[in-house]
Amino acid sequence: MGYLAIILFCLIFILILKGYPVAFTLGGASILFALIVSYFAPELIRLSDFYILPFRFMGIINNTMLMAVPLFIFMGIMLEKSGLAESLLETMAILFGKFKGGLAISVIIVGALLAASTGIVGATVVTMGLISLPTMLKRGYKPELATGVIASSGTLGQIIPPSVVLILLAEQISSNSRGKSQVDVGSLFQAALLPGIALVAAYILYVVIISRLKPEWVPAMPQHEINRLKGKGFLSKVFKAFILPLLLIVSVLGSIFAGIASPTEAAAVGAMGATVLTIFQGKFKLEILQEVMRQTLLLTSMVFFILLGATTFTLVFRLLGGDEYLIHLITSANLSPMLFLAIVMLVIFIAGFFIDFIEIIFIFVPVITPIFDLYEIDMLWVGILMALNLQTSFLTPPFGFSLFYLKGVAPPQISTTILYKGIIPFIIIQLIFLVTIVLFPDLIYILIK
């Protein structure tokens, strides 16, 4: 009966591509499919099998690991409303603007700091596009390079902790493994930190190389413009715009890595710290707090509704023997572990063109985790590869979500073709990193105690 589970999986995937709501598609289609099967073949599924579903729901609601999700979302949205991005970019432009390519380097650094502060890709790309793209075009930057820098640095929130992607990956891997692949959020954060920092360094190196080969693409800011931005109180501006967010990031990640706080506790520290930082920026108002809370509620509700739907899908999939059927297919095909990993990465990469990372995590991870367990492959390593893979698909034409976000706020003269051309070098950098982590898996364990 395992083939019925595969039919269910394909049906849900097609419905999601058609645009039906993910949470209700996952849960509703699974229940309807199971009811039809139980009617025509009651020996395969009994209605009594669903008595376990409420207990699974309560297990999700009581999962303390997932408490970090709304707290990190609150932290990210609060920082977005604080005006931090504008202050950061202006400060970085003063520090690096006198160099060729300095403004692009500033955008990359700000993108990395926002990624580590917010972890929300769409918000980061839109914010950076609104603030930095007009400035870069005004300064004479080549449009392709400007858009490529913004889109790629804006998606760093997928891999640089604290990332909602990594939290959800850790939860799904742990809850769907068979005791061999328990992955905690702290370990996944530690494993992702070095690849994230190295990716930032690679982006900066690319800009530096371009500034040597094509200096006309990345002109320096005029000195009088830098002097005008400096003005009075420059040190205070640097402290507010750069040091305070850095202290927030260090306090959140440092408390996790040092074992002082759990990811959930550190998320609470981050949420409070983001609020305090917004007060320092002079942007805190009751209206801002209400808007942040409203958006946090909406995003958190979306995540948890999808998670409940995914739990229903996973239960029906396993009741139909889908996991055992897939394991049988893989073993009978004599696929090597690396070939299976390559197939999974390719499928997730293509799926990333069409559906959001949350949906991919909740649909694919429950299905593939038992098979990776069978191969005795470390899911911590697979989790990092998946995060890098999703980040790359977010950038890849013709369907890259980040490109759509940036196109939505770009000036009219920025065509889709410009976006596609500009992102290609950064996709190549991403793919090089992905292959490097595949060939040298020990790199992700350097910061893990």
LUMLOMAR-563583 format. One record per residue (C-alpha): z negated, y, x; residue number from 1; residue in three letters. Coordinates in pm, 1 decimal. Example, Ala and Ser with C-alpha at 12.3 -4.5 7.8 and 13.67 -1.06 7.14 Angstrom:
<pts>
PT        zz        yy        xx  seq  type
PT    -780.0    -450.0    1230.0    1   ALA
PT    -714.0    -106.0    1367.0    2   SER
</pts>
This chain:
<pts>
PT        zz        yy        xx  seq  type
PT       0.0       0.0       0.0    1   MET
PT      -5.2     226.8     304.3    2   GLY
PT     343.6     353.9     232.1    3   TYR
PT     204.7     521.6     -82.9    4   LEU
PT     -21.0     731.8     139.0    5   ALA
PT     282.5     843.0     341.9    6   ILE
PT     462.5     935.2      18.5    7   ILE
PT     157.3    1143.6     -82.0    8   LEU
PT     156.3    1318.2     257.4    9   PHE
PT     528.1    1403.7     231.0   10   CYS
PT     489.4    1517.2    -131.0   11   LEU
PT     208.8    1758.4     -41.7   12   ILE
PT     400.7    1893.3     256.9   13   PHE
PT     708.8    1959.7      38.3   14   ILE
PT     499.7    2130.6    -231.7   15   LEU
PT     337.6    2358.0      28.8   16   ILE
PT     680.1    2448.9     170.3   17   LEU
PT     786.1    2534.5    -186.6   18   LYS
PT     509.4    2794.0    -193.3   19   GLY
PT     244.0    2631.9    -410.3   20   TYR
PT    -118.4    2731.8    -328.4   21   PRO
PT    -238.0    2512.8     -44.4   22   VAL
PT    -594.6    2447.7    -161.9   23   ALA
PT    -492.3    2342.2    -512.4   24   PHE
PT    -190.6    2149.1    -386.8   25   THR
PT    -401.5    1944.0    -147.3   26   LEU
PT    -670.2    1865.6    -403.1   27   GLY
PT    -469.5    1862.4    -726.0   28   GLY
PT    -170.0    1662.8    -605.2   29   ALA
PT    -399.7    1408.4    -439.7   30   SER
PT    -605.6    1357.2    -758.7   31   ILE
PT    -296.2    1331.2    -982.3   32   LEU
PT    -130.0    1089.4    -742.0   33   PHE
PT    -444.7     875.5    -729.6   34   ALA
PT    -472.8     873.0   -1112.4   35   LEU
PT    -111.6     758.2   -1146.3   36   ILE
PT    -165.5     482.7    -888.5   37   VAL
PT    -491.3     372.4   -1055.8   38   SER
PT    -311.3     349.1   -1391.7   39   TYR
PT     -19.3     138.6   -1269.7   40   PHE
PT    -201.9     -47.5    -991.5   41   ALA
PT    -579.1     -45.9   -1058.0   42   PRO
PT    -631.2    -301.5    -783.8   43   GLU
PT    -536.7     -32.5    -526.4   44   LEU
PT    -757.2     257.1    -643.9   45   ILE
PT   -1045.0     256.3    -891.9   46   ARG
PT   -1181.6     570.0   -1056.5   47   LEU
PT   -1526.4     471.8    -928.9   48   SER
PT   -1395.7     532.0    -576.0   49   ASP
PT   -1410.9     906.4    -648.6   50   PHE
PT   -1788.4     906.5    -698.6   51   TYR
PT   -1818.2     972.9    -326.7   52   ILE
PT   -1614.4    1296.7    -349.3   53   LEU
PT   -1901.1    1527.5    -465.3   54   PRO
PT   -2114.5    1399.5    -176.2   55   PHE
PT   -1833.8    1484.3      65.3   56   ARG
PT   -1808.8    1832.6     -86.8   57   PHE
PT   -2181.4    1888.4     -40.1   58   MET
PT   -2153.1    1763.1     317.3   59   GLY
PT   -1902.9    2042.3     382.1   60   ILE
PT   -2114.0    2306.4     209.5   61   ILE
PT   -2421.3    2199.0     409.6   62   ASN
PT   -2232.6    2184.7     742.0   63   ASN
PT   -2406.3    2440.2     964.8   64   THR
PT   -2110.8    2443.1    1204.2   65   MET
PT   -1897.3    2602.4     932.0   66   LEU
PT   -2149.3    2882.9     879.3   67   MET
PT   -1995.6    3041.4    1188.2   68   ALA
PT   -1665.8    3095.6    1002.9   69   VAL
PT   -1773.7    3377.8     764.3   70   PRO
PT   -1986.6    3536.1    1037.5   71   LEU
PT   -1701.0    3551.8    1289.3   72   PHE
PT   -1465.1    3675.0    1015.7   73   ILE
PT   -1715.7    3950.1     930.2   74   PHE
PT   -1741.7    4038.5    1300.5   75   MET
PT   -1364.6    4062.5    1337.6   76   GLY
PT   -1301.2    4271.4    1027.2   77   ILE
PT   -1590.9    4506.0    1106.2   78   MET
PT   -1450.5    4567.9    1455.3   79   LEU
PT   -1106.0    4625.6    1306.6   80   GLU
PT   -1251.6    4896.0    1079.9   81   LYS
PT   -1450.8    5052.0    1364.3   82   SER
PT   -1150.1    5218.7    1527.3   83   GLY
PT   -1216.6    5010.9    1838.2   84   LEU
PT    -848.8    4937.0    1901.7   85   ALA
PT    -750.1    5304.0    1918.2   86   GLU
PT   -1037.9    5388.6    2155.2   87   SER
PT    -968.8    5085.9    2373.9   88   LEU
PT    -597.7    5158.4    2402.9   89   LEU
PT    -653.7    5524.5    2484.2   90   GLU
PT    -911.5    5437.0    2751.2   91   THR
PT    -690.0    5167.0    2905.5   92   MET
PT    -393.0    5405.8    2904.1   93   ALA
PT    -597.5    5657.4    3103.6   94   ILE
PT    -697.2    5389.6    3355.6   95   LEU
PT    -354.4    5221.2    3396.7   96   PHE
PT    -104.3    5474.1    3257.4   97   GLY
PT     -15.7    5627.8    3594.2   98   LYS
PT     135.6    5294.8    3708.5   99   PHE
PT     475.4    5165.4    3599.7  100   LYS
PT     406.7    4907.9    3332.1  101   GLY
PT      51.1    5036.6    3303.0  102   GLY
PT      76.3    5099.5    2930.6  103   LEU
PT     201.4    4742.5    2872.0  104   ALA
PT     -85.1    4606.2    3084.4  105   ILE
PT    -324.2    4816.7    2875.4  106   SER
PT    -185.9    4663.8    2555.2  107   VAL
PT    -231.5    4310.3    2693.9  108   ILE
PT    -592.1    4378.4    2798.2  109   ILE
PT    -672.6    4541.3    2465.5  110   VAL
PT    -507.6    4248.8    2284.9  111   GLY
PT    -723.2    4004.5    2481.3  112   ALA
PT   -1042.0    4200.2    2409.2  113   LEU
PT    -956.5    4224.5    2040.2  114   LEU
PT    -880.7    3851.5    2038.1  115   ALA
PT   -1221.4    3777.3    2187.3  116   ALA
PT   -1380.5    4023.7    1945.1  117   SER
PT   -1201.1    3945.3    1620.2  118   THR
PT   -1014.7    3615.6    1648.1  119   GLY
PT    -789.9    3719.7    1355.2  120   ILE
PT    -425.2    3708.6    1463.1  121   VAL
PT    -263.0    3894.8    1173.6  122   GLY
PT    -508.3    4184.3    1192.0  123   ALA
PT    -470.2    4214.0    1570.1  124   THR
PT     -88.1    4214.1    1567.4  125   VAL
PT     -69.3    4467.8    1283.4  126   VAL
PT    -330.6    4694.1    1442.3  127   THR
PT    -162.5    4682.8    1784.9  128   MET
PT     179.2    4736.3    1628.3  129   GLY
PT      65.6    5045.5    1438.3  130   LEU
PT    -117.5    5201.0    1732.2  131   ILE
PT      72.1    5105.3    2047.9  132   SER
PT     436.7    5042.8    1951.1  133   LEU
PT     520.3    5408.1    1863.5  134   PRO
PT     346.6    5521.1    2184.6  135   THR
PT     536.1    5271.8    2403.3  136   MET
PT     870.2    5364.9    2246.4  137   LEU
PT     792.0    5736.2    2289.7  138   LYS
PT     717.0    5678.1    2659.2  139   ARG
PT    1061.3    5517.7    2708.9  140   GLY
PT     965.4    5150.0    2715.5  141   TYR
PT    1243.2    4901.9    2649.8  142   LYS
PT    1195.5    4799.9    2282.6  143   PRO
PT    1230.4    4427.6    2355.3  144   GLU
PT     954.0    4437.5    2615.8  145   LEU
PT     726.7    4653.7    2400.9  146   ALA
PT     750.8    4424.9    2097.6  147   THR
PT     715.7    4111.6    2311.3  148   GLY
PT     397.1    4240.6    2472.6  149   VAL
PT     241.1    4335.6    2139.1  150   ILE
PT     330.0    4013.3    1954.3  151   ALA
PT     218.6    3784.0    2238.3  152   SER
PT    -107.1    3964.6    2316.3  153   SER
PT    -186.2    3983.7    1943.8  154   GLY
PT    -179.3    3603.9    1911.0  155   THR
PT    -432.7    3546.1    2190.4  156   LEU
PT    -693.4    3518.5    1915.5  157   GLY
PT    -568.8    3162.2    1857.6  158   GLN
PT    -693.0    3041.2    2196.3  159   ILE
PT    -949.1    3291.3    2329.6  160   ILE
PT   -1296.9    3213.9    2189.9  161   PRO
PT   -1464.9    3285.4    1958.5  162   PRO
PT   -1166.4    3168.2    1754.6  163   SER
PT   -1167.4    3052.2    1393.7  164   VAL
PT    -889.1    2810.0    1491.4  165   VAL
PT   -1117.2    2638.7    1743.5  166   LEU
PT   -1410.0    2621.1    1498.1  167   ILE
PT   -1197.1    2454.4    1230.9  168   LEU
PT   -1038.2    2219.8    1486.3  169   LEU
PT   -1380.8    2108.7    1610.8  170   ALA
PT   -1506.8    2046.3    1256.3  171   GLU
PT   -1201.5    1846.9    1149.6  172   GLN
PT   -1188.8    1639.6    1468.2  173   ILE
PT   -1558.0    1553.9    1446.4  174   SER
PT   -1556.9    1472.1    1074.3  175   SER
PT   -1247.0    1250.6    1093.4  176   ASN
PT   -1312.3    1061.0    1416.5  177   SER
PT   -1454.0     711.5    1420.6  178   ARG
PT   -1741.5     796.1    1647.3  179   GLY
PT   -1533.3     829.8    1963.4  180   LYS
PT   -1407.1    1186.9    1943.5  181   SER
PT   -1701.2    1404.8    1846.9  182   GLN
PT   -1613.1    1757.2    1957.3  183   VAL
PT   -1861.3    2042.4    1923.1  184   ASP
PT   -1759.7    2406.7    1891.6  185   VAL
PT   -1937.0    2513.7    2212.2  186   GLY
PT   -1744.9    2263.0    2424.8  187   SER
PT   -1414.8    2362.5    2266.6  188   LEU
PT   -1494.2    2730.1    2334.0  189   PHE
PT   -1572.3    2653.1    2698.2  190   GLN
PT   -1257.4    2443.2    2737.3  191   ALA
PT   -1039.8    2718.3    2586.7  192   ALA
PT   -1180.0    3008.6    2789.0  193   LEU
PT   -1001.7    2937.1    3119.1  194   LEU
PT    -656.1    2874.7    2962.0  195   PRO
PT    -701.6    3193.2    2757.4  196   GLY
PT    -789.0    3407.4    3059.2  197   ILE
PT    -510.3    3249.5    3265.5  198   ALA
PT    -261.3    3325.0    2987.8  199   LEU
PT    -365.5    3692.2    2990.5  200   VAL
PT    -321.4    3699.3    3369.2  201   ALA
PT      26.0    3542.6    3335.3  202   ALA
PT     132.2    3806.1    3080.8  203   TYR
PT      11.9    4082.0    3314.7  204   ILE
PT     191.2    3919.8    3610.3  205   LEU
PT     514.0    3913.9    3409.7  206   TYR
PT     482.2    4288.4    3336.6  207   VAL
PT     411.9    4359.6    3704.6  208   VAL
PT     725.1    4163.3    3805.7  209   ILE
PT     933.5    4352.8    3549.1  210   ILE
PT     796.3    4683.6    3680.9  211   SER
PT     932.7    4589.4    4025.0  212   ARG
PT    1267.4    4453.2    3910.3  213   LEU
PT    1337.4    4689.7    3618.3  214   LYS
PT    1115.1    4998.7    3662.2  215   PRO
PT    1319.2    5191.5    3405.8  216   GLU
PT    1199.3    4948.2    3136.2  217   TRP
PT     832.9    5037.9    3191.0  218   VAL
PT     796.7    5405.6    3294.0  219   PRO
PT     460.3    5548.4    3392.3  220   ALA
PT     283.8    5806.0    3177.5  221   MET
PT     314.1    6167.2    3300.0  222   PRO
PT       5.4    6287.2    3486.8  223   GLN
PT     -41.4    6586.4    3256.8  224   HIS
PT     -55.4    6344.7    2959.8  225   GLU
PT    -325.9    6139.4    3133.9  226   ILE
PT    -521.3    6456.4    3215.3  227   ASN
PT    -498.4    6567.1    2851.8  228   ARG
PT    -634.7    6231.3    2732.1  229   LEU
PT    -915.1    6239.5    2986.9  230   LYS
PT   -1075.2    6564.4    2881.0  231   GLY
PT   -1450.2    6598.6    2867.3  232   LYS
PT   -1690.2    6310.0    2823.9  233   GLY
PT   -1454.9    6053.4    2979.1  234   PHE
PT   -1736.5    5829.5    3106.8  235   LEU
PT   -1895.6    5828.6    2762.7  236   SER
PT   -1559.4    5738.0    2612.0  237   LYS
PT   -1517.7    5446.6    2856.9  238   VAL
PT   -1868.1    5322.3    2777.3  239   PHE
PT   -1810.4    5332.2    2402.0  240   LYS
PT   -1459.3    5191.4    2404.4  241   ALA
PT   -1479.1    4931.4    2682.0  242   PHE
PT   -1831.2    4846.3    2793.6  243   ILE
PT   -1986.2    4804.4    2446.2  244   LEU
PT   -1722.6    4557.7    2316.9  245   PRO
PT   -1743.5    4371.0    2647.7  246   LEU
PT   -2120.9    4344.3    2609.9  247   LEU
PT   -2070.8    4211.4    2256.9  248   LEU
PT   -1826.4    3945.2    2376.1  249   ILE
PT   -2053.2    3843.4    2666.4  250   VAL
PT   -2356.4    3823.5    2438.2  251   SER
PT   -2173.7    3600.7    2189.5  252   VAL
PT   -1997.8    3367.4    2432.9  253   LEU
PT   -2268.1    3386.0    2700.1  254   GLY
PT   -2539.4    3275.8    2457.2  255   SER
PT   -2325.6    2975.6    2356.1  256   ILE
PT   -2228.2    2872.3    2709.2  257   PHE
PT   -2582.8    2916.4    2841.3  258   ALA
PT   -2720.5    2698.7    2562.4  259   GLY
PT   -2941.8    2980.4    2432.1  260   ILE
PT   -2779.0    2988.1    2088.8  261   ALA
PT   -2563.6    2759.1    1878.3  262   SER
PT   -2216.1    2886.7    1779.8  263   PRO
PT   -2353.0    2970.7    1433.9  264   THR
PT   -2644.5    3170.5    1577.1  265   GLU
PT   -2411.7    3345.2    1822.3  266   ALA
PT   -2179.4    3432.0    1531.6  267   ALA
PT   -2472.3    3602.9    1357.9  268   ALA
PT   -2539.7    3799.7    1677.1  269   VAL
PT   -2170.6    3896.4    1684.9  270   GLY
PT   -2171.1    4010.3    1321.6  271   ALA
PT   -2476.1    4228.6    1378.1  272   MET
PT   -2341.4    4354.9    1710.8  273   GLY
PT   -2008.6    4451.2    1551.6  274   ALA
PT   -2195.3    4650.3    1287.2  275   THR
PT   -2400.6    4830.3    1552.9  276   VAL
PT   -2084.6    4902.6    1754.0  277   LEU
PT   -1918.9    5050.2    1444.7  278   THR
PT   -2222.4    5278.1    1406.0  279   ILE
PT   -2183.3    5386.8    1770.9  280   PHE
PT   -1817.6    5465.7    1701.5  281   GLN
PT   -1929.0    5690.8    1414.3  282   GLY
PT   -1715.2    5496.9    1165.5  283   LYS
PT   -1986.5    5319.0     968.1  284   PHE
PT   -1993.1    5406.1     597.1  285   LYS
PT   -2103.6    5225.7     285.5  286   LEU
PT   -1739.1    5206.3     174.8  287   GLU
PT   -1647.9    5041.5     506.9  288   ILE
PT   -1927.9    4786.3     469.4  289   LEU
PT   -1819.6    4702.9     114.8  290   GLN
PT   -1456.9    4658.1     223.1  291   GLU
PT   -1556.0    4436.6     517.1  292   VAL
PT   -1775.3    4222.6     291.7  293   MET
PT   -1499.0    4194.5      31.0  294   ARG
PT   -1237.3    4084.2     286.5  295   GLN
PT   -1483.8    3843.3     446.5  296   THR
PT   -1553.2    3688.1     106.3  297   LEU
PT   -1182.5    3649.9      30.8  298   LEU
PT   -1093.7    3492.7     367.2  299   LEU
PT   -1398.5    3265.5     370.0  300   THR
PT   -1330.7    3150.4      13.4  301   SER
PT    -971.2    3072.8     107.8  302   MET
PT   -1079.7    2865.6     408.0  303   VAL
PT   -1339.8    2667.9     213.4  304   PHE
PT   -1116.0    2604.3     -88.6  305   PHE
PT    -850.8    2467.2     148.6  306   ILE
PT   -1118.5    2257.9     320.7  307   LEU
PT   -1236.1    2110.4     -10.5  308   LEU
PT    -874.4    2033.5    -103.5  309   GLY
PT    -816.2    1876.7     236.8  310   ALA
PT   -1127.2    1661.2     192.7  311   THR
PT    -987.5    1531.6    -137.0  312   THR
PT    -652.1    1459.1      28.2  313   PHE
PT    -820.8    1276.0     317.0  314   THR
PT   -1023.3    1058.8      77.8  315   LEU
PT    -717.2     956.3    -127.0  316   VAL
PT    -509.5     907.0     188.9  317   PHE
PT    -768.5     666.6     327.8  318   ARG
PT    -827.2     489.4      -5.0  319   LEU
PT    -454.9     413.6      -1.3  320   LEU
PT    -489.4     279.8     352.3  321   GLY
PT    -283.8     556.8     506.7  322   GLY
PT    -473.6     570.9     834.8  323   ASP
PT    -455.9     192.2     882.7  324   GLU
PT     -87.4     196.0     789.5  325   TYR
PT      -8.8     466.7    1044.7  326   LEU
PT    -205.3     283.6    1312.8  327   ILE
PT      -8.6     -31.2    1233.0  328   HIS
PT     322.7     157.1    1255.4  329   LEU
PT     230.0     318.7    1587.1  330   ILE
PT     104.1      -3.3    1747.2  331   THR
PT     401.0    -209.0    1622.0  332   SER
PT     639.6      53.8    1761.6  333   ALA
PT     469.6      16.2    2103.4  334   ASN
PT     454.9     391.6    2151.2  335   LEU
PT     279.5     499.8    2467.4  336   SER
PT     -11.4     745.7    2427.1  337   PRO
PT     188.8    1026.2    2588.2  338   MET
PT     492.9     963.1    2368.7  339   LEU
PT     274.7     971.5    2056.9  340   PHE
PT     113.9    1294.8    2182.0  341   LEU
PT     460.7    1443.4    2238.6  342   ALA
PT     567.9    1352.6    1883.9  343   ILE
PT     251.4    1504.4    1735.3  344   VAL
PT     294.6    1825.4    1937.4  345   MET
PT     659.9    1855.2    1830.0  346   LEU
PT     578.5    1802.2    1460.3  347   VAL
PT     291.6    2055.6    1470.0  348   ILE
PT     510.8    2304.4    1656.3  349   PHE
PT     781.8    2282.1    1389.0  350   ILE
PT     525.2    2287.9    1105.2  351   ALA
PT     388.6    2610.3    1256.5  352   GLY
PT     717.1    2781.2    1163.4  353   PHE
PT     653.7    2727.2     793.8  354   PHE
PT     281.3    2701.1     720.4  355   ILE
PT     -34.2    2870.0     846.6  356   ASP
PT    -259.6    2724.5    1118.7  357   PHE
PT    -544.1    2656.1     871.5  358   ILE
PT    -316.3    2440.2     658.7  359   GLU
PT    -182.5    2254.8     964.7  360   ILE
PT    -534.2    2179.1    1086.4  361   ILE
PT    -650.4    2047.2     749.6  362   PHE
PT    -334.5    1841.5     684.3  363   ILE
PT    -257.2    1691.6    1026.6  364   PHE
PT    -588.1    1655.2    1210.8  365   VAL
PT    -744.6    1408.4     960.6  366   PRO
PT    -429.9    1192.3     986.3  367   VAL
PT    -383.3    1186.7    1363.9  368   ILE
PT    -745.7    1177.8    1485.2  369   THR
PT    -800.2     803.1    1412.9  370   PRO
PT    -479.8     721.7    1602.2  371   ILE
PT    -587.4     922.9    1904.7  372   PHE
PT    -918.5     734.6    1881.0  373   ASP
PT    -721.8     409.9    1897.1  374   LEU
PT    -550.0     529.8    2214.1  375   TYR
PT    -888.9     648.1    2349.7  376   GLU
PT    -746.4     995.3    2415.3  377   ILE
PT   -1000.2    1275.7    2457.5  378   ASP
PT    -978.2    1493.9    2147.6  379   MET
PT   -1124.2    1792.4    2334.0  380   LEU
PT    -806.5    1796.8    2541.0  381   TRP
PT    -589.0    1738.6    2232.6  382   VAL
PT    -768.6    2023.7    2053.0  383   GLY
PT    -680.7    2269.8    2331.7  384   ILE
PT    -319.6    2148.3    2331.5  385   LEU
PT    -301.4    2195.5    1954.6  386   MET
PT    -442.1    2549.2    1977.4  387   ALA
PT    -189.2    2644.0    2247.9  388   LEU
PT      85.9    2475.3    2048.7  389   ASN
PT       1.3    2664.2    1729.5  390   LEU
PT     -12.6    2988.5    1925.1  391   GLN
PT     335.7    2920.8    2065.5  392   THR
PT     482.8    2837.3    1723.1  393   SER
PT     332.6    3163.4    1592.5  394   PHE
PT     563.2    3344.7    1836.6  395   LEU
PT     878.4    3134.3    1814.4  396   THR
PT    1187.5    3259.8    1627.0  397   PRO
PT    1315.9    3241.6    1364.1  398   PRO
PT     992.0    3187.5    1169.2  399   PHE
PT     712.4    3308.7    1398.3  400   GLY
PT     434.6    3456.2    1184.1  401   PHE
PT     341.5    3714.3    1449.6  402   SER
PT     698.8    3843.1    1451.9  403   LEU
PT     684.7    3890.1    1074.9  404   PHE
PT     354.1    4075.7    1103.5  405   TYR
PT     495.9    4307.4    1369.5  406   LEU
PT     825.2    4361.5    1186.0  407   LYS
PT     627.0    4474.6     882.3  408   GLY
PT     476.0    4770.6    1069.9  409   VAL
PT     752.9    4843.0    1324.4  410   ALA
PT     971.7    5155.6    1304.2  411   PRO
PT    1312.9    5110.6    1132.4  412   PRO
PT    1501.8    5106.2    1463.5  413   GLN
PT    1323.3    4785.4    1568.7  414   ILE
PT    1553.6    4513.1    1439.7  415   SER
PT    1471.5    4145.0    1406.1  416   THR
PT    1708.8    4072.8    1695.4  417   THR
PT    1501.7    4298.6    1922.9  418   ILE
PT    1186.3    4107.8    1824.4  419   LEU
PT    1353.6    3772.9    1895.0  420   TYR
PT    1487.0    3880.8    2235.4  421   LYS
PT    1158.4    4037.8    2340.8  422   GLY
PT     941.0    3736.8    2266.9  423   ILE
PT    1148.2    3476.4    2458.5  424   ILE
PT     988.0    3537.4    2805.5  425   PRO
PT     640.5    3505.6    2656.2  426   PHE
PT     734.4    3181.2    2477.9  427   ILE
PT     848.1    3045.5    2814.6  428   ILE
PT     510.9    3142.7    2965.9  429   ILE
PT     333.8    2968.6    2676.1  430   GLN
PT     538.6    2650.4    2720.0  431   LEU
PT     469.4    2647.2    3093.7  432   ILE
PT      97.3    2667.2    3017.9  433   PHE
PT     122.2    2392.7    2758.3  434   LEU
PT     298.2    2161.2    3002.8  435   VAL
PT      45.8    2251.6    3275.3  436   THR
PT    -248.5    2151.8    3053.5  437   ILE
PT     -67.3    1826.9    2965.7  438   VAL
PT      -8.3    1740.6    3332.5  439   LEU
PT    -345.8    1862.8    3460.4  440   PHE
PT    -600.1    1797.1    3183.3  441   PRO
PT    -894.1    1844.7    3421.6  442   ASP
PT    -830.9    2221.7    3412.1  443   LEU
PT   -1001.7    2252.8    3073.5  444   ILE
PT   -1322.5    2089.3    3200.1  445   TYR
PT   -1389.1    2334.8    3483.6  446   ILE
PT   -1620.6    2558.1    3275.9  447   LEU
PT   -1782.2    2271.6    3083.6  448   ILE
PT   -2124.8    2175.9    3210.8  449   LYS
</pts>
